Amino acid sequence: MGDQNVLSARFVSNVTDKGKYYDEFGLRLVVSITGAKKWVQRYSFKGARREIGLGSAKLISLKQAREAALQNKMTLYAGEDPLHNLQLNNSTPTFEESARIVHKNKLPSWKNAKHAAQVISTLEKYAFPCIGEMKVNDISSQHILKILEPIWLTKEETARRVRSRLSAVFSWTIAKGWRGDDPAASTIMSALPRQSKKINHRKSMHYEDVSEFTNKMKQSSTGPIIKLALEFLILTATRSGELRNALWSEIKDDLWTIPGERMKAGVTHRIPLSGRCLEILEQAKTISHDSKYIFAGFKINRPLSENTFGKVIEELNFKVHVHGFRTTFRTWTQEKTDYPREVAEAALAHSLSDKAEAAYARSDLLDKRRNMMETWSYYISKPNTNEC
């Protein structure tokens, strides 16, 4: 027989005699002695004979078998082995499988459990419905655009994070040899509309208004432990998570030492406590119910929830973010005091961007910060905040 479309759909359906029946591109129909039929393609790659199975003739039509054989022929023309590619594809993980492995591998490096949960949840929400079940080597930039386009302008920050997290997964698959490129690389943004350059800073309060805020808070119906906690946060210029998870074991005399695993920069941070801070600790001890947390939540041995302070501020009708009090403190040091920049930055536990400067800045300037934090405490406790 020749090798040019000698088979027909009728023939494939009716033939029962054992044998091999040839078609084009090395395709052949193999009929066993039992009458079972399967598609096989034979070819040569670098001088070696190969045979690749294309499936049962009961499931794969003649037309489909020819299309698969043609695709394999084109793969040969490109200098690749169709059988190797098939074996590779069968072992290639799906995007969801890859993403979960990458997430698991990175878990030990994330000190913040909330952030770790957010990373995988964004992929579960935006990526998995579209490409979760796809083999990672089958995903193209068009698939990535399908994920990003609906949220690129409506949820700008989320969209950028999704793209970055997609890219992290594809970088891992490249290292594993399952892909040769990253379809979510930053260059894909050229195919998306320009996002606004507006940066939404967390709203802060003018330092002259802090006294009014703390007085209103003290007079409100807010729970006593919450009042003490929020005032302590303002006095120490700390982040919400650092304050809410503060432990009694971290306090020694007039010093609060926050371990590195709770700090954003991962470095232990010491905070000199003002007289007012020590008063707050004495009051908190009487209502903490022997909890390990200084500012215990409503559940036994649990810290205050992350939304607690935001609700209090909103109820008092102040349009600020709890993180904004750190900005307020920093602005006060710039405009109302002569304390050096490095002292104020040390109080906020900020890492120095200048590498050379950071190399010499070995001290946390604790003694110099004592006076500054006491001055800050005095400033916000006075009704007339124009005095310092």
N, C-alpha and C positions, 0 to 999 in steps of 0.2 A: 504493500500500500504506500501511497505518497504521504506527504506531510503537509497537505494544504486543505484544511476544513473538510476532511472526508467524512467526518461524523455529522449526524443530524440529531435533533432532539428526539425524533421518532425512534431512530436506531438505538440511542442510549436507553430509551425507555423499554424497548422490546428485546434487546439482545440478552441471551441467557447462556450462550456457549462460553466456556472458560477460554480466556485469552487476553491479549493486550491489543487495544484498538487505538491507532495513532491519529493525532490531530496536529495542528500547527504549534510552533514554539516548544517542541519537545513534550507537549501534553499528550497523555494517553489515558484511556479508560481501561482499567484492569478489572476483569471479571473472574471471580474465583470459582472453584468447582461447585460451591454451594449456590452460586448465582449472585453473591454479594458484589457490589460494584463500587469502585473508588477511583478518584482522580490522582494521577501521579505525573510529575514533570521531571524529565531528565535533562541535564545540561552539564557543561564542562566549565570549571573555574580554575584558571591557572594550571591547565593540563590535567586536572583531576576530575573524574566523573562524579556527579552529584545526583541525588534523587530526593525530591521534596514532595511530601504528601499534601494534597489540596482539599482533602475531605471526601465524604461519602457522596456518591452520585444521587442518593436519595434526598440529600439536603442541598447539594450544590448543583445548580443547573449547568448545562453545557456552556451557555453564555457567560455565566459567572466564572466557570473554570477557565475559559479562554481569557477573560479579563485579568484574572489572577496570574495566568501564565505570561500574558503580555507585560504585566507590571514587573514580574520577576525578570523578564528579558531586558526590560529597561534598566533594572537594577544592575544586571550584568554589564550592560553598556557603560554604566557609571563607574565600573570597576569594583563593585561590591558583590558579596556572596549572599544571595537571597536566603539560603538556609541559615547562615550565621545571623542575619538580620531577624529572621523569624524566631530563632532561639533566644536572641537578645530581647526581643519584644515580649516573649513569654515570661521572661524573668524580670522585666522592668516593672517597678511598682506604679501604682496609681498616684495621682497628686495627693489625695487624702492620706494614703499610706506614708508617702514621703514627708508630708507636712507634720504628721504626728510623730514620726521618728525624729525629725529636726527639732520639734518642740521638746520632746523628751530629752534629747541630747543637751539642749541649752538650759533646761530647768535648773541645774546646779549653779549656773552663773547668774541667775536672776534672784536677787535678794528680796524682791517684792513679789509676793504671791499674787497680788491683784494684777500686776502687769503681766505676769506669766499667763494668767487666765484670760486676760484681754487679747493677748496675741493669738491664741488658738480660737477664741470665740469670734474674732473678726473674720478669720478664714472660714470658720463654720458658717457664718452668716452670709458672706459675700462671695467666697470662692468655691466652696464645696458644691453648692447647688449647680454650678456651671461646669466645673472641671474636676470635681472630686473623684469621679469614677474613671476619668481618662488616664491612660498611660502617660507618664510625664514626657515621653518623647513624641507624643502626638499633639501636644498643646502648642498652639501658635500665638503670635502676637494678636491675631484677631480675637482669640478667646479671651486674652487679657483685657483687650479694649471692651469686650462685651461686659466684663466685670466692672471695669472702672468708669465707663462713660455715664451710667445712671447716677453715680454719686460724685463725680469729679467736681462739679460746680455747686452741688447742694450740700455735700458733706466733705468739704475740701481737706481738712486735716485727717479725717478717717480714710479718705481715698488715698492720700499720700502714704499713710501707714500701711494700708492694704497692699499697695504696690511694693513697698519696701519689704513686707513680710513674704509676699509672693517671690520676690527676687531672692530672698534668703533661702527659700526652699529650692529654687532652681539652681542656685550656686552649689548647693549640696549635691544635686543630681548630676551636675557637670563634673564635680570632683569624683563621683562614683562611676562616671563613664556612661551614663544613660542619656546624656544630652551633650551637645557641643556648643550651645548658646543659651542665653537667658532671655526669654521672650518678654519678661517684665522689667528688663533693664531700664535705667532712667531715660534712655533715648526714646522710649515709647511715649514720653510726655510730649514729644513734638507732634504726635498725631492727635493730641487732646487739646481742647480749648485752653487758653491762658487763664490761670486762676488769678484771683485778686491778690495783690501784694500786701493787703492789710493784715497786720498782726494784732490779734485780740489779746492785749495784755490783761492780766487779772486786775480788776478794779481795786484801787487802793484808796485809803482815807487820808486826808490832809492831817499832818501831825497835830495841828491846832484843834482838831475835832475829836481826837482820841479820848480826851478827858470827858467830854460830853457823852461819848458813846459808853464808856465804862460806867459812868454815873447812872445812865438810863438802864443799863443792863443790871446793875446792882438793885435798882428799884423795881425791876420787872418781876413777873411771876416765874421766871425761868428757874429750874431746879438749882439748888445751892452748889452742887458739885460741878455743874456745867458753868455756872458763873465763875467759880474759882478757876476752872480749867482754862476758860477763854481769856481771863485776865492774866493768868500765868503764861499763856502762849504769847500774848502781846508783850509782856514784860521781858520775856526771854528771846523774842524774835525767832521762834522756832517754827518748824513746819507742823501741820496738823497731825500727821502720822507719828512724828517724833514725840509730840506732846501726849497724844491719846494713849500711846503704848508705854508711857513712862512708868518705871517700876520703883518701888520704895528702895530696892536694893541698889539703885543707881545714885542715890543721894548719900553724900557723906559730908557732914557739917554744912558749909555753905557752898558746896560744889555738886553740880549735877553732871554725871559722866554718861553720855549716850554711846553705846557700843557701835562700832563701825557697821555691823550688819543692818542697823536701823537708819543709817545715814545715807543720803543720796550719793555722796562721793565715796562711801564705803570706808571712811576714816573716822575713828573715835573722836568725839567732840565733847569738850569740857565747857560748861557754862557756869560762870560765877553768879551766885544768886543774891539779889538785892534783899534788903530788909523786908520789903513788902512780899517778896517771893517766899521768904521763910515764914512769914505770918500766914500766907496762903497754905503752905504745907502743914502748919499746925492745925488749921481749920479743916483741911482735907482729911487729916488723920482721924478726926473725931467722927467722920461720916463715911469712911471708906470700908467699914465693916470687915476689917482684917484682910482686905483684898491685896493681892500682890501689886495691883495697879494703883498708882497714886490717885488718879481720877477714874474711879471704877464706873462701869456702865450699869445699866439696870439689871443685867444678869450677873449672877455670882461669878466673880473672878473673870469678868470679860471687860474689855476697855469700852469707852464711849464709841458709838458708831461714827463713821466718817462723815455722815450728813448732819451731825448734831449741831456744829457751830454755824453752818450755813443757814439752818432753820432759825436759829436764835437771831442772827443778823437780819434775816428777812423779816421776822416778826417785829423787830425794832425799827423797821423801815429805813435801814441804811443800805445804800446801793454799793456794797463792797464785797470783795471775796476775802475769805479768811486768810488766804496766802498773801493778800495785799498788805497786811499789817507788817510784813517783812520789808516791803517797799517803803511803807510809811516810816519805819525805823531808819532805813538807809537814807531816806531823804532828809530826815531830821538831823542825822549825823553830819550831812553835807552842808545844810543851810543854817543850823543853829548851834553847831559845836565846832571846835578846832581839833577834834580827834582825827588822827591820820587815817587815810583811806585803808591801809592794811589792817588797822585795828578794827574798823567797822566790818570789813570783809571777813575777818577772822570770827567776829561775833555771829555772822550769818553762815559760817562754815562753807564759804565759797572757795572753790579751787582757783588758784591764780592761773590766768590764761597765758601769761608770760612764763615760758618754761625756765628761762634763766633766773627770773625773779623767784619762781617757786623753788628752785634748787637751793637758794640761800634762805628761804623762809621756813626754817625748821621749827621755829617756836610758834605756839598758838597765842602768844601775847596775852596770857591769862591775867597777869597782874595789871596790865594797862586796861584790859577790858572790865575789870572790877569797877573802877571809877565810872567808866562810861555807862555800864548797865545800872549803876546806882543813880546816876544823873538822869537817865531815861525814866527810871521809876519815879523819881521826884517830879520830873517834868509832867508826866501824864496824870499825876495825882493832884496837881494844882488846878484850881478852878480857872485861873487866868493863865492860859498856856502860852502867852506871849512872854512870860518870865521864864528864865532858865537858870 
